[in-house]
Structures are given as structure tokens and as C-alpha cells.
Amino acid sequence: MASFVIPNTEGEIKIVYAMATPSPAKSMGEPGITPLSPSHIQVPSGPSFVVVVAIDFGTTSSGYAYAFTKEPECIHTMRRWEGGDPGVSNQKTPTTILLTPDRKFHSFGYAARDFYHDLDPSESKQWLYLEKFKMKLHTTANLSTETDIQAANGKRVKALDIFAYALAFFKEQALKELSDQTGGDFDNNDVRWVITVPAIWKMPAKQFMREAAYKSGLVTRDNPEQLIIALEPEAASIYCRKLRLHQMIDLGTRTTQNGHSPTDNVGGQMTPAKEHGRRNRQSRTFMVENVIGELWSELEEGDRYVVVDCGGGTVDLTVHQIRLPEGHLKELYKASGGPYGSIGIDYEFEKLLCKIFGQDFVDQFKVKRPAAWVDLMIAFESRKRAAAPDRTNPLNINLPFSFIDYYKKFRGHSVEHALRKSNVDFVKWSSQGMLRMNPDAMNALFKPTIDHIIQHLNELFERPEVSNIKFLFLVGGFAESPLLQQAVQVMLQGRSRIIIPHDVGLTILKGAVLFGLDPSIIKVRRSPLTYGVGVLNRFVEGKHPPEKLLVKDGTRWCTDVLDTFIVADQSVALGELVKRSYTPARPAQQVIVIHVYCSERENAAFISEPGVRKCGTLRLDVSGTESGAARREIQTLMQFGDTEIRAMAVDVATQRTVRASIDFLSH
């Protein structure tokens, strides 16, 4: 324990200590430090880049887009992918990955799926095929670099390896394309990378993505500024600002112009978008005019809008407010939502199959014929996209031959017999070897997922900070669903205009490129956590709990106090620096240690409270540097507002600096 402490001008004394329970500070022998008023120091600015490449790493599909900083108005989406599915546009590739039997990377996307599909069933059991694995980062409570995920054959692999393989694949593809464009070997150091993540992800999941990027060689730890982790709805929001009237569908005005009720026309409204998509499929370059779109120019200072990002895995709701004159964005209410993406419909379909053919059969079939199972889900995917509120004719889903064959061996009777015997309404057997689903049966598969989304929207719109919403932007791949569009329209009842951009599945990708070109466009976020350092304060009778009392050299201290830098849900300007200064408690001190803590609670007062955890350490070596100043000044800076939190300590006399990234993955 420190035997010398120096009071600051207010007479209050603070010493920073490390954590150990039950009273973290009492058991520590590290010398402390105490506050001073900070002097001004300059923080250096980051490097410049030739091109911005954004990767949209989705639950069901992924892709990349890029723009050269000299031509920021031209956003190029990636080259055509090999392969593709009937009824599904392939501007992105499926988020599927295949590893060889000895766990080496083999292929990604359509290539992985097609190769896996063509393997002999006895051989395919040895290969590791993974899909929809991004959700693991959202659903794992104690996410760490050791977290593993299960391949289709039941074997487990480290999640970090899989994410790193995927990012390395995108790096290779993008650099290859950039080299072809520029006619030489393109240097990775000239690229600023942007990876998009859901806003509702907790900090460990966001950090996990950065760790995977380091492991993949996308960027190095020495140059963290080369990678920006962007929030998906924010990226969508940035792109929506640029939308011209011909680049979107306004659900509200379409219906009133044609004099129909909302339900009549919503399914048909996607057709202009589909036509537009077809015409544009050949060109992969989007011109983003350097103007604010007409829609956006209707927004005035303080106007609010909601971005509803409906992806494969999650649905993210964010409320933004406009700040003029530059039209910067401010996050009004912290992101909400949940795991209600379109894969929920796939799970409902699987439940339906279990009801008809038995859970035991479905589980067995997935393990024994994994490639055929993938085939069945691909067949379902294209029919899922054909579901619409006004549809009257049935949807046919091809059952793979091996499903029919394996079922007969497993049960001793036919698939047709199972369908007749099951009391599942609306699903029949067609003689062409298909499951024939009445539209009501398909709509029933959508219902649980859409109900969740609508319930979340209802809760959001009931909040006081979410009144007078001018626009609701519906983005993400699932936003293409006419069933979802209709449900949102019915729920809003004209309270906001619903806007759906053309190429809605690429909205986030294009916005992420724009964000990489100008990260300062998002001005204010809500801090998801409270951050601070553990200090020692003068003990005040009646204010401080008696068990926190520590007497040292006749002075009465309160231990374990959390000295907060910023509290949960507080508005934080992007890149905002919170600065504190300290001085060594003992003049002869060789090492200064500052520990950073975080908590989801706004009012955490002590570092020993439940839910408060250590998330970073700054260790500054001051040995061998004698300072002439009466008191050596150590500045501590924490930078907030980016998706990562960075901390730094500077010995002002010598400019010796240490940095630490806040670590949410070690337990």
C-alpha cells in the first residue's frame, strides 16, 4: 500500500489501485497515483488511405464494396460471385465456409457450398462445413477467443479461426480485384478496412471481430486505425441520407396515390425494385451524388427517424436525430432489437419438418446426409422469398431424393404416408416429389419472427424520446419481404413514412464505404457501459460504508471507489477524449499502474460491486527518467464514441506513452 499520497488542490485525494476481491484495493501492494489538473498535449492524427473497402459479414450472406478516396462518389460492389441460386440475386455470397478434413481452409460462399454438395456422402462426413455461424457471437454469454462452433458433421472448431479464415478470404478477393483495377500489386497498407456489426452486439462481440481481423492479417495490432468497426444501422443511415427519389420505394405514398388500402398493394410494390435490380445487375458501380437526397432535405434540425435493420440473424432498431448545418447524425436512444432475423423462419420450417417426420429422423438425417440437408434448406430459401400477403397459389419445395430414400429406410414407410398421417394442415405431398405448402402455411412460418419485430417496434414507439418520427427506413435483406413490409405498415398506421431503398440488401455495404471515407459523419452515440478507474478517496463518515475504511499512516481512506469517466447511456461525441491527470504517490515510484473498469449499470459506485469488471490496465514505466518538475504529471486519456474504447497514459515530462485497448474477452 502506498505510504505517500499527495492531495490535489481540492483537498480530495485519489489513488488508483488494481482489483482483487473482496476489497480489491486493500490487498494490493502497488503504489498509487493521485489527481492533478491536466496540461494541454496534442494527440497525433491517423494515416491517410488510397481506398476504403467495407466488408458486410452477414449471418446468411456476405460481400464487400469499395471506393477510392479520390473518387468518393463511385462505390464499386464486388465482382460477380461464381454459382448462385434460382430466385435469389447474387450480389452477395452465402456466409458458408468449408474446411478440409485436416481443418485447413478450403473455400467460402457458393464455392464452399457447391464443392461440399458434390462430395460423396461417405467423404463429406470428414469435411467441416459451417453456415449461419455469426449468430454465435450474439448468443454466447461468456464469449472469449476460445469459444467454439459446431460444423455440419458435428465436429467443433474455434470460432476465432473461422472468422479469421472468412476475413482472410475477403482480403484476398478484394486485393486481387484492386490489383486488377490498378494494374499492379495493390498494397494492403493503402486500404482502410471497414467491418459492419449489429448495433445490439455487446462489446465482447465487437472486440471479437477486431481480434479475428488481426488474426486474418487484415490489419496489424500496431495499426488499429486501419480498421473501423461500423454499426450496421448507422451505415444504413449514412447511405439513406444520399437517397434520391428514384432510388427508393415510399410505401406510404404508393398506396395513397393508387387509392388502394395498404394491404392491396404492398406485395406488388417490390416489383419496380426488382426490375431496377435486374437492369442494374450488370453494372457494379453505384454513383453516390455529392448532394443530400430530396427526402433528406425535408428533414429539419432536430428531426428524428428510425432505422430498422432486418438481417438474417438480428434485427437492430436505432433512433437518429439530425444536426444541422452539416446534417450530422446523433444517436437518440441506445440500439435495441434482438435475434429476430430471417433465419427464424428457417427454424420454424425445421420445426414443421420435425412435426411431420419426427425430430429423431430430422436430427439423424442432418448428421448422416449433411449435404442433402443443405440442399433442402436452399430449396426452402427460394420459396421463402416468394411468400407474400396476397399470394393464393401454393409453394412447392423440392425434397432431395436422399431425404425420401433415407426416410423410407429409417421409418419403413413413405414420405407420402407420413404427410397423410400427420395432422399438419396446409402441407400436402405432390406426385412430383415436392412438399406443397398452402400460402397460409408459409405465412405461419413467418409469424413468430415478424411478431417479435413488431412487438419491439411497438415498445420503441411508446418511449418518450421516440415521438414524432418522420421516417422509418427499412433496410437489410429481410426488408425485401412483403409480409414484413405489410406488418410494419399495419403497425405504424401512418405515424411515419416507411422508406425502403432499392437494392435494400446492399444498403449497409454502401453506407459502410461512405462511413470509411468520412468517419466524422456520426457525431454522437450512446455509451453502452459505464467506464472508470478504481481510486482511494478520503473516508467520510455516514457517506462511505464502514467495511471500505482503510487507515494508513493516520489517514482514513475509503477503498474501491469507482471514479467514473463516463456513465452508461450517456451521449458521447465520436472520438471524445476524457482526460485526467495523476501524480505518483511516491516520488521514487518506478511503475505507474492504472486499472480501468466497466459496468452496465449507470450508478456503480465501487469496483467491488457485482457487474463491475476490470477491462483494461495501463502500466507506465517511469524508471530512469528524473523530472525537474515538483510533481510529475501522468495524463490518462480515454477515447469514447468509436465502437472501440481506447485508453492511453502519458508521462508529460518525457512524453513516454502507453496505450491499451479495453479488453472484453478475457474472463
N, C-alpha and C positions, 0 to 999 in steps of 0.2 A: 504494500500500500504506500502511496506517495506520502513523504513526510514533509514536503514543502508545497504550499499552494499559494498562488498569488491572486488576490482579489482583483476584480476589474473595477471600473470606475463606480458602478452602481453598488459596490459592496457585496454583490452576489458572487459566489464562487462556484464554478462548474468544472468538474474533472471528468474526462471521458474514460470509461472502463470497458473491458471485454465482458462477454456473457458467460455465465455458468450458473446453474441453478443450485439451491433455491434463491439465494441472493447473489446475483451474478457479480456485483462489484466487490462484495466482502471477501470473496475467496481469491481475488486477483492480486498479483504482485506487480502488475505493470504500472509504471509511473504515469501520472495523469497529465492532462493539459487543461488550461483554463482560458476563457474568452478574452479577446481584445477587440477594439474597433478596427475593422479592416482598412488597409490602404489599397489604392487602386492598382490592379495589374491587368495587363492585356492578355486575352485568350486568343491563340492563333487561329486563323480561318483554315478551312479544309482545302483539298486539292481540286483541280478542275478536270472534267472528263470530256471525251470526244463523243460518246454515245451513252444513252440510257437504255438498259434492257430490263423490262419488267417480266417477272415470271408469275403467272397465276397458277398456283399449285392447288388445284381443286380436289374435292372429295371424289367426284366422279370423272371430271375431265380437267386437263391442264393445257397450258400453252404459254407462248411468250410473244412479246411485241417490243419494238424498239424505235427510237428516234435519235437522229444525230443532233447534237446541241446547236449546230449551225443551221439546221432546218427543223426547228421545233414544231412547225405546223404539219409535218409529214410523219404520221405514225404508221409504221410497217408492221403488219401481223406476220407471224411465221409462215414459212413455206407450207404448201400442201403436205399433209401427212399421208404416208402410204396407208392403204387399207381404207376402212370406212364401213359404215353400216347403212343398210337401206332405211330410209325415213329419218336419218339423223345427219344433220350437217356436220362436216368435219373440219371446222376452223380450229378446233382443239383436238387433242388426242386423249383417249381414256387414261385415267391415272392408274395404270396397271404396270406391274414390274415382274420380270421373270429372272430367277437366279438358277444357275446350273446346279446339278446335284451336289457339287462341292462348294456351293454358296458364293460363286463368283457372279458378278453382274452379267446378264446375257442381253436383255432387251427391255424396252419401255414402250407403252402405248399399244397401238394397233399391232405393231410388230411382235410384241410380247404375247399378245392375245392369240394372234394367228399361229405363231410358232407352237405355243402351248396346245392349241386346239389340234394341230396336226400330229402331235406326238402320239405314239401308240399308248393305249391306256396303261399297260404294264410299266411303260417307261415314264409316263407323265407323273406317276406317283412319286418318283425320285426328285422331280424338279420342284422348285419353290415358286409358286405363283401368288402374287398379292394384289388385292384391289381394295378400294374404299378404306385404306389404312389411315388416312389423315384424321378420321374421327377419333382415333386412339388418343390423340393429343388433347382432345376436348374432354374425353370421358375418363381419363386416368387421373385418379385423385392425387397420388404421390408421384407425379411424373419425374423421371430422372434420366440421365444419359444411359442408364441400364435397362430402361423399360423395353419389353419385347412385344412382338406382334406375331400372330399366327398366319401361316401360309395356308393355301387351299388344301394341301396334303396333311395338315395338322401339325407340321413342324414349326418351331418358334425361331424367330430371328430378332436381332436387336433393332429396335425402331430407328435408332440414330443411323445405323448403316443403310437402311432402306431409304430414308430421306436424303442422306448424302449421295447415294447412287443416283437418285432421281435428279437432284440438283446438278450433279456432275454431267448427267445426260443432257440437261438443258444448256449447261455451259458449253459443252462440246458442239451441240447443234447450232446455238446462236453464234459462237465464234466462227464456225465453219461458214455460216451464211454471211456474216460480216466480212470475212476474208474474201469470199466470192464477190461481194458488192464492191469492196475497195481495191480488189486486185492485188492483195498482198497478205502476209500473215498478220492477222489482227491481234494486237496486244491486249491481254486481259486487263492490264493496268489502266487502259484508256476507257474501261467500261464502268459506269456506275450501275450497280445491280439493285433492283427493287423486287422484294418478295411480298406478296399480299397475304394477310392472315385475317380471320374473322375478328371483329372488334370485341366480341364477347369472350374471346380466349383470355384465360388468365395469364399472368406474367410468365410462369414457367413454360407454357406452351410457346409463347412468343420468343423466349430465350432459346428454346429447343431448336426452333427454326434457324436461329443465328448460329448455334453450335453445329448444326448439320451443314450450314453454308461453309463454316471454317473447315469442317472435316472433308467436304467435297472439293476444296480448293477453289471455290467460287471467289472467296476473298480470304485474306490472312488476318490473324489477330492483331498484327501490327498496324493494320489499316482498316479499322472497323467502319470508318466513314464511307468506305466504298460500297457498303451495303445499307440500304434503308429497308426496314420492315414497315410496310404500309398497311393501314387498316382498310379492309375491303369496302365498307360503305363510304369511307372518306374518299377513296379513289373514285368510286362511282359518282359521288357528289361533285368532284372536280370535273369529271367528264360531262356531267349533266349541265354544268354552267355554260358549256360551249354548244349545247344542242341547238340546231336550227329547227324551224318548224317541220321541214321535210325529213328530219332525221328521227322523228318520234311519233308515237300514237298518243293522242289525248283521249282517254276512254270516255271522259265526261262529255266533251263537245261532240264526238262522233255520234253518240246516241241521241243527243238532243237535236242535232242537225237533221238526222234522218227521221226524227219523230217516232222512234221506237222506244220501248221500255228497255232499261239496261240489260235485261236478260235476253232479249231477242238477238242482240247484235254482237254480243261480246266475243263469241267464238269466231265469227266471221271477221272480226277486226284484225286478227293477226294475219289475214291473207295479204294485205298490202305489204306488211313487213316481210312476209315470206318471199313475195315477188321481188321486193327490193333486195332481199338477201341473195336470191338466185342471181340477179343481174350483177350484184357486186362480188360474187364469189370468185370471179376470175381476178379482180384487182385486189391486191392485199394491202394497198396503201390508202389510209384514211386521211383526208385533208381536214385539219382542225383549224378553222379560220381564227385569226387572231382578234376575235371580237367576242363579246358576250352575246350568247344566243337571245333570240326575241323573248323567249319565255322568261329567261333570267332577268332581262331588262324590265320586266314587270315587277320584279321584287324591289322593295324599298328597304332602307335602313331598318334593321330590327325584325324584318320578316322572317318567319320560320317555315321550315319544310322538313319532311321526314324522308329518310332513305330506307326502304325495306329491301334488304339484300337477301334474296331467296336462292340459296345454292343447293348443292347436292346433299351436304351434310348438315349445315346450320342455317338458321335464319337470324339475321342481325338487324336490329332496329336502331337507327340513330337519328337524333333531332339536331339540326343545324340552324344557325341564325346568320343572317348576312350582316357584314360590317362594311359600310361604305367609307371612303370613295373607292377603294381598290376591290371591294367585293370579297374580302377575305372571309373565311368560314370560322364560326365559333361553335364548338360542341356545347349544346344547351343542357343535355341530360345524358347521363352516362349510358353507354350502349346496353341494350337488353336483347332478349331473344332466347334461343336455345337450340337443341339438336333436332330441329323440325324441318330438315331439308328433304329433297325429293327421294332420298334413299328410304325414307319411312314408308313410301308406297311399295318399294321392293320387299320390305319386311312384311307388309300386310299380304302381299302376293304369296310369299313363302308360307305365311300362316294359313292362307287359304289352301295351298297345296297339302300342308300337314293335315288339315281338316278332311280333305278328300282322300288322300293316300296314306295318311298316318305319319306321325312325327318320326317313328322309328325308321320307316322307309326313307323319308327325305334326308334324315341325318346320315344314313348309311350310303345313300346314292351320292351325296355331296363328297364323301370321303373316297368312295370306290370309283366314281366316274366324274372327277372334278371338272374335266374339260367340257363334258356334256352339260353339267350344271351351268357353267359359264354361258354356253350356247343358249340354254333355256332363258337365262336372265337377259341376254342380248335380244332374243325374240320378244320378250316381255317389254323391254325398253322402248322398242319402236311402236308397239301398240299403246303403251302408256302415253306416248306423245300424241296419239290420235284421239285421246279422250277429250270430250267437250260437252258442255251442258246440254246442247241441243241435238246431240247425236242420237239416232234412232236405230241404226243397224248394228248388229253385233260385231265384236272384235275377235278375230281368230288368232290364237297363239300356237305356233308350231311346237309340238312336243318332239324332242330329239328321239330318233329310233331307239337309242340305247336306254332311254327312260322307259319306253313302252316295254322293251325286251326285259330289262332288269326288274321292272315291276312284276311282270308275269312270273319270273323265276323266284322272286322274293315272296310273293303272296300266293302264287298258284292260280290266280285268275287275272282277267284282263283289266286294263285301264278303264275300258268302257263299262265293265261291270262295277268297278269302284265308283265311277261317276253316277251310275244309276242308283247304286246302293246309298251313296252319301246323300244327306239331306241338304246339300248346298243348293240353294235356289240360283237361278240365272246362269249356271255354268253347265254347259252340255258338251257332249262328245260329237265331233263331226267326223263323217266317214273318211275325210282326207287326212286323218291323223292329227287333228287340232283340237285344242280346248276352245270352245265357242263361248265367249263371255257377252252376256247381255250388257248394254251400256250402264245400267244401274249397278251391276256387279262391279264394273270397273270404277264407277264413281264412289262406290262404298270403300274401295281400297284407298282412295284419296282422302276420304272424310276425316280420319283421325289426325292426319298431318295438317290438313287445312284448318281443322277446328283449333288446333294448338296455335297456329299462326294468328287466326282471327281473335282468339282469346287474348294473346299477347298484345295485339293492336288495340283491342278494346281497353285493356289495362293502361296502355300507354296514353291513349287519348283521354283517359279520365284524369290524368295528372295535371295539376295547375300550370306547370311550365310548358305543357303541350297543348295550349289553347290556340285558336286562330292559326291553324296550319294551312298555308296557302296551297302547297303542292305535296303530293306523295309520289315519290319516284319508286317505281317497282323495277328492280334490276336483278341480275343473276339468272342462271339457266332456268330455274324453276318458274321464273316470272313469265316464261312463254306459255305456261299452262292456262288455257281458257277457263278451266274450273277454278283456279286460284284467282284469276283476274275478276271473275264474276263474284266470288265470295268477298273479295276486298271491296268491290263496288257496292254490294248489298250492305256490308257493314258500315261503310262511310256515309251512305245516304246523302251524297252531295256535299259533305262537310269540307272536302278538299278535292282538288283536281288530281286525277290519277294519270301520271305520265309514264309511258313505257318507251325507252329508247329502242330504235331499230338495232338489230344485232345485239340484243339485250345481254346475251351470254359473253359478249366481248367488252361490255361497258367498263368493268372493273380493270381489265387489262389496259385499255386505252387511258383510263384515268390514272392508273399507276405510273404509266410513262410520263404523263403530264406532271404528276407529283414529283417524280425523279428529276424532271427538268427544273422545277421550282418548288422545293420543299417548304418554302416560307408561306405558301398559299393557305395552309391550315394554321390559324393563328392561336386558337385556344382549345385545349382539351380538358377533360375532367380527369383528375388523378385517380386511378383505381385504388390506390393504397395510401396509407399514412406513412411517412418516412421521417426518421430522426436518428439521433445518436444518444447513447447511454451516458448520462452525466451524474455528477455528485453535486447536490445543492446544499446550502445551509439548512439545517433542520429547523422547522417551525412547529412549535407545539400546537396541537389541535388541527393543523393542516396536514401534517405528514403522519403516516401510520407508524406506531412505535416500533414495529419489527424492522423498519427500514433505518433505524437510528444506528449510526456508526460514530464512535468517539475516537478521534485521532489527535494526539498532541494537544489535548484540551479543547479541541474544536468539535462541535456536534454537527455531523453530516447526515443528510438523507441520501441513501444509496439508490441505485437503479432507476433514477428519473429518466424518462424518455423526453429528450429535448427535440421537439418536432421541427422539421424543416417545412413540411407541407402536410395537410391532412386529406384523408380520403374524400373524394367528390369535390375537392376544391378546384376552381378554374385555374388552369396553368397555361401560361403563354408558351408556345412552342420554343424550345431551346432556352427557356427561362433559367437563369443561374441564381441559385440561392447561395449566399456567401457567408461564411462565419470565420472569425479568426480566433486562434488559440495561442497560448504560450506554454512552453514546457513548465511543469510544476517544479522540477528541479533543474537548476541551471546546467548541471553536468550531464543531463539526460542524453543518451546516445540514440535511442529509437523512440519515435512517437507513434502510438497505435490508436487509431480511431475506428470504432465499430459502428456500422450503420444497421439500423433495424427497420422492419416494416410490419404493418398490421392492416387488416381490412377494416378495423374499427376506427372511427373518427376520433374518439375521445380516449385513446390509450394513454395512460399516464406513466406507467412503469414498464421497464423492459422485461420484468418477470411475469407480466400478466399473460393469461392464456391467449394464444393467437398472435403474440408478438414474436417475431423470429429474426435472428441475425441474418442479414442478406449481403453483407459486404464488409471488407476490412481494408483500411488504408494503413500501410506500415511505412513510415518515412524515416530513413536512416539519416540522422544529422551528425553522425560521428565525424570527427576530423575537420569540422567546419566551425571555427570560432566566430561569433558575430560580435561586432563592436557595439551593437545596439544594447540598450539597457535591458530590453526584453525581446527575445527572439519571437518573430511573428510567423505562425503557421496558418496559412489560409486553407480553409476547406470549402470546396465548391461542389454543389450538386446541381446537375443539369437535368431539368424535367421537360416533359411535354413531348419528347420523341417517344417512340414505342419502347425504347430502352432508356434506362436511367443510368447516368454516368456520374462517378464521383472522382474528385481529384484533391490532392493536398499539395500545397506549395510552401517551401521554406523561402519566405520573401527575401531574406538576406542573400541567399545563394542561388535562388531560382530553381533549386533542386525540386523535382516534381514526381509524384507517384499518382498513377491512375488506377481505378478499379471499376470493373463493371459489376453492377449489383447482380448477385448470383441467386437465382430462384430454384435451381435444380438440385443443389446438394442438400441432403436432409441430415 
